[in-house]
Amino acid sequence: MRRFLFLLVFGIVGGGLLLSLGTWQLRRLAWKQGVLAEIETRIAADPVALPAAPDPERDRYLPVRVAGTMGAQELHVLVSTRDFGAGYRIITPFVTDSGRRILIDRGFIPTEAKTAVRQTGAMEITGNLHWPQEIDSFTPAPEPDKNIWFAREVPTLAAALDTEPVLLIARSQTDPNVVPLPVTSVGIPNDHLQYAVTWFGLALVWILMTLYFLWRTRARSRS
């Protein structure tokens, strides 16, 4: 009898814990979906003037329109896209009409277009401010002598091009041969549904195994 009660309590506690973890992940899923919807709404809002002192947290994804002069100097950030394959993001200094010097992510070029000449000079650009977090322990160090960079680390790129640590990712096209890669929420992870399914699946297995052991224990006690 004691063994039966122990298995019953053990099964109820373990199953309840696994079910609570699955329920918690569902709550996290609803929260994350709300965050992503808010980000998408912010990304698609009407553009405003460049803030006087952009903040990486407050102004992340802020839609901005700037007018000024596109420089000729470029940094090439190695990327691989689902639609275009391997290539580079073109990061260029941009001097606004008010004299501020910021970074512009003009978009994507294929690897064979690395040395091509791109349009510079006066233009107006619409895009979103962003401070991407793309560096981890596996990110290689940049190769400035080859003009190959492996992450859009804004302070590092800004130091290389002598600009403010402000990156505007263009939504509008700045050159016929450069494909804009605008900011979206697609790359933001949202795995809470998978986690919830995993926890509920484990809870089901736990409950079935508990019922099986209870049945065996009861059957043995009767024999």
VEXDREN-2710 file (C-alpha; in Angstrom, 1 decimal):
% VEXDREN-2710
k/r/px/py/pz
1/MET/0.0/0.0/0.0
2/ARG/2.8/2.4/0.9
3/ARG/4.5/1.8/-2.5
4/PHE/1.1/2.5/-4.2
5/LEU/0.7/5.8/-2.4
6/PHE/4.3/6.8/-3.0
7/LEU/3.9/6.2/-6.8
8/LEU/0.5/8.0/-6.8
9/VAL/2.0/11.1/-5.0
10/PHE/5.1/11.0/-7.1
11/GLY/3.1/10.8/-10.3
12/ILE/0.7/13.7/-9.3
13/VAL/3.6/16.0/-8.3
14/GLY/5.7/15.3/-11.3
15/GLY/2.8/15.5/-13.7
16/GLY/1.6/18.7/-12.1
17/LEU/5.0/20.3/-12.4
18/LEU/5.4/19.4/-16.1
19/LEU/1.9/20.7/-16.8
20/SER/2.6/24.0/-15.0
21/LEU/5.8/24.4/-17.1
22/GLY/3.8/23.9/-20.3
23/THR/1.2/26.4/-19.1
24/TRP/3.9/28.9/-18.2
25/GLN/5.4/28.6/-21.7
26/LEU/1.9/29.3/-23.2
27/ARG/1.8/32.5/-21.2
28/ARG/5.3/33.3/-22.4
29/LEU/4.1/32.7/-26.0
30/ALA/1.2/35.1/-25.6
31/TRP/3.6/37.7/-24.1
32/LYS/6.1/37.2/-27.0
33/GLN/3.5/37.5/-29.6
34/GLY/2.4/40.8/-28.1
35/VAL/6.0/42.0/-28.1
36/LEU/6.5/41.0/-31.8
37/ALA/3.2/42.8/-32.8
38/GLU/4.4/45.9/-31.0
39/ILE/7.7/45.8/-32.8
40/GLU/6.1/45.3/-36.2
41/THR/3.8/48.3/-35.5
42/ARG/6.8/50.4/-34.5
43/ILE/8.8/49.4/-37.6
44/ALA/5.9/50.3/-39.9
45/ALA/5.1/53.6/-38.3
46/ASP/5.5/56.9/-40.1
47/PRO/9.2/58.0/-40.2
48/VAL/10.4/60.9/-38.0
49/ALA/13.5/63.1/-37.9
50/LEU/16.7/61.6/-36.6
51/PRO/16.7/62.1/-32.7
52/ALA/19.3/64.4/-31.3
53/ALA/20.7/61.7/-29.1
54/PRO/19.5/58.2/-30.2
55/ASP/19.2/55.6/-27.5
56/PRO/19.8/51.9/-28.3
57/GLU/16.9/50.8/-26.2
58/ARG/14.4/53.6/-26.5
59/ASP/14.9/54.2/-30.2
60/ARG/15.5/50.6/-31.4
61/TYR/13.4/50.1/-34.7
62/LEU/12.4/53.8/-34.8
63/PRO/11.4/54.8/-38.3
64/VAL/13.6/57.7/-39.5
65/ARG/13.9/59.8/-42.6
66/VAL/17.2/61.7/-43.3
67/ALA/18.5/63.8/-46.1
68/GLY/22.2/64.4/-46.8
69/THR/25.2/63.0/-48.6
70/MET/26.1/59.4/-49.0
71/GLY/29.9/58.8/-48.8
72/ALA/31.9/56.5/-51.0
73/GLN/33.7/54.7/-48.2
74/GLU/32.2/51.2/-47.5
75/LEU/32.4/48.4/-45.0
76/HIS/31.3/45.0/-46.2
77/VAL/29.6/42.7/-43.7
78/LEU/29.5/39.1/-44.8
79/VAL/25.9/37.6/-44.8
80/SER/24.0/34.8/-46.3
81/THR/20.3/35.3/-47.1
82/ARG/17.6/32.8/-48.0
83/ASP/16.5/34.7/-51.1
84/PHE/19.9/35.9/-52.5
85/GLY/22.5/33.5/-51.1
86/ALA/26.0/34.7/-49.9
87/GLY/27.0/38.3/-50.2
88/TYR/27.6/41.5/-48.2
89/ARG/25.7/44.2/-46.4
90/ILE/27.1/47.6/-47.4
91/ILE/27.7/49.9/-44.5
92/THR/28.4/53.5/-45.6
93/PRO/28.9/56.8/-43.8
94/PHE/26.2/59.4/-44.4
95/VAL/26.4/63.1/-43.6
96/THR/23.0/64.7/-42.9
97/ASP/22.1/68.2/-44.0
98/SER/22.6/69.3/-40.4
99/GLY/26.2/68.0/-40.4
100/ARG/25.8/64.8/-38.4
101/ARG/27.7/61.7/-39.6
102/ILE/25.9/58.4/-39.1
103/LEU/26.0/54.8/-40.5
104/ILE/23.7/53.6/-43.3
105/ASP/23.1/49.9/-44.0
106/ARG/22.3/50.2/-47.7
107/GLY/21.4/46.6/-48.1
108/PHE/22.7/43.5/-49.9
109/ILE/25.1/42.9/-52.8
110/PRO/26.3/39.5/-54.1
111/THR/29.9/38.6/-53.5
112/GLU/30.9/39.3/-57.1
113/ALA/29.8/42.9/-56.8
114/LYS/32.1/43.7/-53.9
115/THR/34.4/46.0/-56.0
116/ALA/31.6/47.6/-58.0
117/VAL/31.1/51.4/-57.9
118/ARG/27.8/52.4/-56.2
119/GLN/25.9/55.7/-56.2
120/THR/26.9/58.4/-53.8
121/GLY/26.1/62.0/-53.3
122/ALA/22.9/63.8/-52.2
123/MET/19.9/61.6/-51.4
124/GLU/17.1/61.1/-49.0
125/ILE/16.8/57.8/-47.1
126/THR/14.0/56.2/-45.1
127/GLY/14.8/53.4/-42.7
128/ASN/14.8/52.2/-39.1
129/LEU/17.4/52.7/-36.4
130/HIS/18.9/49.5/-35.1
131/TRP/21.7/48.2/-32.9
132/PRO/22.0/44.6/-34.0
133/GLN/23.4/42.1/-31.5
134/GLU/25.2/39.7/-33.8
135/ILE/28.4/38.8/-32.0
136/ASP/28.8/35.6/-30.0
137/SER/31.7/33.4/-29.0
138/PHE/31.8/31.9/-32.6
139/THR/32.0/35.2/-34.5
140/PRO/35.4/35.6/-36.2
141/ALA/37.4/38.8/-35.8
142/PRO/37.0/41.3/-38.7
143/GLU/39.5/41.4/-41.5
144/PRO/39.9/45.1/-42.2
145/ASP/42.7/44.6/-44.7
146/LYS/40.3/42.6/-46.9
147/ASN/37.3/44.8/-45.9
148/ILE/35.4/41.8/-44.5
149/TRP/33.4/42.1/-41.3
150/PHE/31.3/39.4/-39.7
151/ALA/28.8/41.4/-37.6
152/ARG/27.1/44.8/-37.5
153/GLU/28.6/45.8/-34.2
154/VAL/27.7/49.5/-34.3
155/PRO/30.4/51.0/-32.0
156/THR/33.1/49.1/-34.0
157/LEU/31.8/50.1/-37.4
158/ALA/31.3/53.7/-36.2
159/ALA/34.9/53.8/-35.1
160/ALA/36.1/52.5/-38.4
161/LEU/34.1/55.1/-40.4
162/ASP/34.4/57.9/-37.9
163/THR/30.7/58.3/-37.3
164/GLU/28.2/58.5/-34.5
165/PRO/27.3/55.0/-33.1
166/VAL/24.0/55.2/-35.0
167/LEU/23.0/52.8/-37.7
168/LEU/20.0/53.5/-40.0
169/ILE/19.0/50.4/-42.0
170/ALA/17.6/51.6/-45.3
171/ARG/14.1/50.7/-46.4
172/SER/14.3/52.9/-49.5
173/GLN/16.7/51.9/-52.3
174/THR/20.0/53.9/-52.4
175/ASP/21.4/52.2/-55.5
176/PRO/19.8/50.2/-58.4
177/ASN/22.2/47.3/-57.7
178/VAL/21.9/47.2/-53.9
179/VAL/18.9/45.3/-52.5
180/PRO/17.5/46.8/-49.2
181/LEU/17.3/44.4/-46.3
182/PRO/14.9/46.3/-44.0
183/VAL/14.4/45.6/-40.4
184/THR/11.7/43.0/-39.6
185/SER/10.8/40.9/-36.5
186/VAL/11.5/37.6/-38.4
187/GLY/14.8/37.0/-36.8
188/ILE/13.6/37.5/-33.3
189/PRO/13.3/34.0/-31.7
190/ASN/9.9/32.8/-30.5
191/ASP/10.2/29.1/-29.5
192/HIS/7.7/29.1/-26.6
193/LEU/5.1/27.0/-28.5
194/GLN/7.7/24.3/-29.1
195/TYR/8.7/24.4/-25.5
196/ALA/5.0/24.2/-24.4
197/VAL/4.4/21.2/-26.6
198/THR/7.6/19.5/-25.2
199/TRP/6.5/20.0/-21.6
200/PHE/2.9/18.8/-22.3
201/GLY/4.3/15.8/-24.1
202/LEU/6.5/14.9/-21.2
203/ALA/3.6/15.4/-18.8
204/LEU/1.5/13.0/-20.9
205/VAL/4.3/10.4/-20.9
206/TRP/4.8/10.9/-17.1
207/ILE/1.1/10.4/-16.4
208/LEU/0.9/7.3/-18.6
209/MET/4.0/5.8/-17.0
210/THR/2.5/6.6/-13.5
211/LEU/-0.7/4.8/-14.4
212/TYR/1.2/1.8/-15.7
213/PHE/3.3/1.5/-12.6
214/LEU/0.2/1.9/-10.4
215/TRP/-1.5/-0.8/-12.3
216/ARG/1.4/-3.1/-11.9
217/THR/1.8/-2.4/-8.2
218/ARG/-1.9/-3.1/-7.7
219/ALA/-1.8/-6.2/-9.7
220/ARG/1.1/-7.6/-7.7
221/SER/-0.5/-6.8/-4.4
222/ARG/-3.6/-8.9/-5.4
223/SER/-1.5/-11.8/-6.6
END
